[in-house]
Amino acid sequence: MKKVCGILFCLAFLSCQNDKNSKNDTQEKIDFYENKVQVDTIFIQQLSKPASEVAMDWNAYVALQSEINRMKNFSISEVLNNTDNIIRISDSLQKSIPDPLQKKTVQSRLKLIETQTRRLKQLLYFRSQDSSKINESIYKLVQGYSSLNIQINEIYIETPNFEFQNEN
């Protein structure tokens, strides 16, 4: 009888320990998803005045710009809740490129943004707790946006018109 009581006591003790570990794991997961995203250290290229005039008439671009700016204050769970919206925006970007921006370099940056958004969604969908991969994916998404701005700016860079004289 003492052995049975001893075994029951041990099982009850282990059960309580597992319950405490389960509660700790749950709390760690909650804490993980409440961590703020680390994008404030990323340099984002701003648009030049002529590039900005065209881009600000492009509704999908304005929506992406807004999402990238909002992301600076997001937690990981907020990014998770927002990835579908960013994917819709990236699809819209590719379908609505204004004529002056119909360049392969711009299209490739839009594809990069879409790829990074889908990768981020995949990481978050599977509830990956690898913060370095999640932050890397968010970083690449923001860098893709910055690269898009660089490509749009390059379309509007004025090249100097040099006139060369013949020395004959």
ZIBELVEN-V727255 format. One record per residue. N is the residue number from 0. NEAR is the number of other ideal C-beta (glycine too) atoms within 8 Angstrom. Layout:
((N,NEAR) (N,NEAR))
//
This chain:
((0,4) (1,5) (2,6) (3,7) (4,8) (5,8) (6,8) (7,8) (8,8) (9,8) (10,8) (11,8) (12,8) (13,8) (14,8) (15,8) (16,8) (17,8) (18,8) (19,8) (20,8) (21,8) (22,8) (23,8) (24,8) (25,8) (26,8) (27,8) (28,10) (29,8) (30,8) (31,10) (32,10) (33,8) (34,9) (35,6) (36,12) (37,8) (38,10) (39,5) (40,4) (41,9) (42,4) (43,9) (44,9) (45,5) (46,10) (47,9) (48,6) (49,7) (50,13) (51,9) (52,8) (53,13) (54,12) (55,8) (56,7) (57,13) (58,8) (59,11) (60,10) (61,10) (62,10) (63,14) (64,9) (65,8) (66,12) (67,12) (68,7) (69,9) (70,13) (71,9) (72,5) (73,11) (74,10) (75,14) (76,8) (77,8) (78,15) (79,9) (80,6) (81,12) (82,12) (83,7) (84,8) (85,12) (86,12) (87,8) (88,12) (89,13) (90,9) (91,11) (92,15) (93,11) (94,7) (95,9) (96,12) (97,9) (98,5) (99,6) (100,12) (101,8) (102,8) (103,5) (104,8) (105,14) (106,11) (107,8) (108,12) (109,13) (110,9) (111,11) (112,15) (113,13) (114,8) (115,12) (116,13) (117,9) (118,10) (119,14) (120,11) (121,8) (122,12) (123,13) (124,6) (125,6) (126,6) (127,8) (128,6) (129,7) (130,9) (131,6) (132,9) (133,14) (134,10) (135,8) (136,12) (137,14) (138,11) (139,10) (140,14) (141,13) (142,9) (143,12) (144,13) (145,12) (146,11) (147,13) (148,13) (149,9) (150,12) (151,14) (152,12) (153,8) (154,11) (155,10) (156,7) (157,4) (158,4) (159,4) (160,4) (161,4) (162,4) (163,4) (164,4) (165,4) (166,3) (167,2))
//
